[in-house]
Amino acid sequence: MGYRLSKIYTRTGDKGTTGLGDGRRVDKDSARIEAIGTVDELNSLIGVLIAQAIPQSIRDLLTGIQHRLFDLGGELSIPSMQVIKAESVDQLEAFLDQLNGDLPPLKEFVLPGGNPPAAHCHHARTVCRRAERRLTHLSRQQGEEVSANALKYLNRLSDLLFVVGRVLARENGGSEVLWRKGG
């Protein structure tokens, strides 16, 4: 395979537009680019989480998710393409069931925090929810296409990140920070 980026700056975006994978140029603040950018931001936050001291099994899970998020960015950059498959959603659900099965039932809301990896995970979860909102907004724009699997994937991913945050908060004898009404 040849080099994909031989020159980092192209100057083609200097006037506020950017190119999609299908060759079209769109405004950098369009709903599609907002969605792509938020998915990219989520992928970066998961990278920050992976850079923490976390169990290898969680690291491997999150690395696989980073690859799917990169696929999702590609899917969004070529509006007629569909890369995220139902199997990817099913896989997230299986991970959710596996991780959640070892956790005690929740009786209170969980506050983001506990330790740095759990806090980073909750941050990624909130950005995942924003990415889901951006994709939903894009899907409601006339003439725009967003696959149902992409929306389902982000919805399940935010749930998974919540559960991973719970798991990480318990690492090394730690605990979750539970909400108390009235503080």
C-alpha positions as CSV (number, residue, x, y, z in Angstrom):
1,M,0.0,0.0,0.0
2,G,1.3,3.5,-0.9
3,Y,1.4,6.4,1.4
4,R,-2.0,7.9,2.2
5,L,-0.7,11.3,3.3
6,S,2.5,12.5,1.6
7,K,1.8,16.1,2.4
8,I,0.0,17.1,5.6
9,Y,-1.0,20.6,4.6
10,T,-2.9,21.0,1.3
11,R,-4.3,24.5,1.7
12,T,-7.6,23.2,0.2
13,G,-9.5,24.0,3.4
14,D,-8.3,27.6,3.8
15,K,-11.7,29.0,2.8
16,G,-13.8,27.0,5.3
17,T,-14.5,23.9,3.3
18,T,-13.3,20.3,3.5
19,G,-13.4,17.3,1.2
20,L,-15.5,14.2,1.8
21,G,-14.4,10.8,0.8
22,D,-16.6,10.9,-2.3
23,G,-14.9,14.0,-3.6
24,R,-17.6,16.6,-2.6
25,R,-16.6,19.7,-0.7
26,V,-18.7,20.8,2.3
27,D,-18.5,23.5,4.8
28,K,-16.3,22.7,7.8
29,D,-19.2,23.5,10.2
30,S,-21.8,21.3,8.3
31,A,-23.7,18.7,10.3
32,R,-21.7,15.9,8.6
33,I,-18.4,17.4,9.6
34,E,-19.6,18.0,13.1
35,A,-20.5,14.4,13.4
36,I,-17.2,13.2,11.9
37,G,-15.3,15.5,14.2
38,T,-17.1,14.4,17.3
39,V,-16.5,10.7,16.5
40,D,-12.8,11.6,16.0
41,E,-12.8,13.4,19.4
42,L,-14.3,10.3,21.0
43,N,-11.6,8.1,19.4
44,S,-8.9,10.5,20.8
45,L,-10.4,10.3,24.3
46,I,-10.4,6.5,24.1
47,G,-6.7,6.8,23.2
48,V,-6.2,8.9,26.4
49,L,-8.0,6.1,28.4
50,I,-5.9,3.4,26.8
51,A,-2.7,5.3,27.8
52,Q,-3.7,4.9,31.5
53,A,-2.8,2.0,33.7
54,I,-5.8,-0.3,32.8
55,P,-6.2,-4.1,32.6
56,Q,-5.0,-5.6,29.3
57,S,-8.5,-7.0,28.6
58,I,-10.0,-3.5,28.7
59,R,-7.1,-2.1,26.7
60,D,-7.8,-4.8,24.0
61,L,-11.5,-4.0,24.0
62,L,-11.0,-0.3,23.7
63,T,-8.4,-0.7,20.9
64,G,-10.9,-2.7,18.9
65,I,-13.5,0.0,19.5
66,Q,-11.0,2.6,18.2
67,H,-10.8,0.7,14.9
68,R,-14.6,0.6,14.6
69,L,-14.7,4.4,15.4
70,F,-12.2,5.0,12.6
71,D,-14.4,2.9,10.3
72,L,-17.4,5.0,11.4
73,G,-15.6,8.2,10.5
74,G,-14.9,6.7,7.1
75,E,-18.5,5.7,6.7
76,L,-19.6,9.2,7.5
77,S,-17.1,10.7,5.0
78,I,-18.7,8.7,2.2
79,P,-22.4,9.2,2.7
80,S,-23.5,6.2,0.7
81,M,-21.1,3.7,2.3
82,Q,-22.1,1.5,5.2
83,V,-19.2,0.0,7.3
84,I,-20.7,-0.5,10.8
85,K,-22.5,-3.8,10.7
86,A,-25.1,-5.3,13.1
87,E,-22.4,-7.7,14.3
88,S,-20.4,-4.8,15.7
89,V,-23.5,-3.7,17.7
90,D,-24.0,-7.3,18.9
91,Q,-20.3,-7.5,19.9
92,L,-20.7,-4.4,22.1
93,E,-23.8,-6.0,23.7
94,A,-21.9,-9.2,24.5
95,F,-19.1,-7.1,26.1
96,L,-21.7,-5.2,28.1
97,D,-23.3,-8.3,29.4
98,Q,-20.0,-9.9,30.3
99,L,-18.6,-6.8,32.2
100,N,-21.9,-5.9,33.8
101,G,-22.5,-9.4,35.1
102,D,-19.6,-9.0,37.5
103,L,-20.8,-5.7,38.9
104,P,-23.2,-5.1,41.8
105,P,-26.6,-3.7,40.9
106,L,-26.8,0.1,41.0
107,K,-28.9,1.7,43.7
108,E,-27.7,5.3,43.2
109,F,-26.4,7.3,40.3
110,V,-22.7,7.2,39.7
111,L,-20.7,10.4,39.6
112,P,-17.8,10.6,37.1
113,G,-14.5,9.9,38.9
114,G,-13.1,7.4,41.3
115,N,-9.7,7.3,39.8
116,P,-8.1,8.8,36.6
117,P,-8.9,5.9,34.3
118,A,-12.6,5.8,35.4
119,A,-12.8,9.6,35.1
120,H,-11.4,9.4,31.5
121,C,-13.8,6.7,30.7
122,H,-16.8,8.8,31.9
123,H,-15.5,11.7,29.8
124,A,-15.3,9.5,26.8
125,R,-18.9,8.3,27.6
126,T,-20.2,11.9,27.5
127,V,-18.5,12.6,24.2
128,C,-20.0,9.4,22.9
129,R,-23.4,10.7,23.8
130,R,-22.6,13.9,22.0
131,A,-21.5,12.0,18.9
132,E,-24.8,10.1,19.0
133,R,-26.7,13.4,19.2
134,R,-24.6,14.8,16.2
135,L,-25.4,11.7,14.1
136,T,-29.1,11.9,15.1
137,H,-29.1,15.6,14.0
138,L,-27.4,14.7,10.7
139,S,-29.9,11.9,10.0
140,R,-32.7,14.4,10.3
141,Q,-31.2,16.7,7.7
142,Q,-32.9,16.6,4.3
143,G,-30.8,14.5,1.8
144,E,-28.4,13.2,4.5
145,E,-27.9,9.5,5.1
146,V,-26.8,7.9,8.4
147,S,-27.0,4.1,8.9
148,A,-29.2,2.7,11.7
149,N,-26.2,0.6,12.7
150,A,-24.0,3.6,13.2
151,L,-26.6,5.1,15.6
152,K,-27.1,1.8,17.5
153,Y,-23.3,1.4,17.7
154,L,-22.8,4.8,19.5
155,N,-25.8,4.1,21.7
156,R,-24.4,0.8,22.9
157,L,-20.9,2.2,23.1
158,S,-21.9,4.9,25.6
159,D,-23.5,2.2,27.7
160,L,-20.4,0.1,27.5
161,L,-18.2,3.1,28.5
162,F,-20.4,3.6,31.5
163,V,-19.9,0.0,32.5
164,V,-16.2,0.1,31.8
165,G,-16.0,3.2,34.0
166,R,-17.6,1.2,36.8
167,V,-15.2,-1.6,36.3
168,L,-12.2,0.7,36.3
169,A,-13.3,2.6,39.4
170,R,-13.0,-0.7,41.3
171,E,-9.5,-1.4,40.2
172,N,-6.9,-1.8,42.9
173,G,-9.4,-1.8,45.7
174,G,-11.0,1.5,44.5
175,S,-14.7,2.3,44.5
176,E,-17.3,4.3,42.6
177,V,-18.3,7.8,43.6
178,L,-22.1,7.5,44.3
179,W,-24.4,10.5,44.1
180,R,-26.0,11.6,47.4
181,K,-29.0,13.8,47.2
182,G,-28.1,17.2,48.6
183,G,-24.4,16.4,48.5
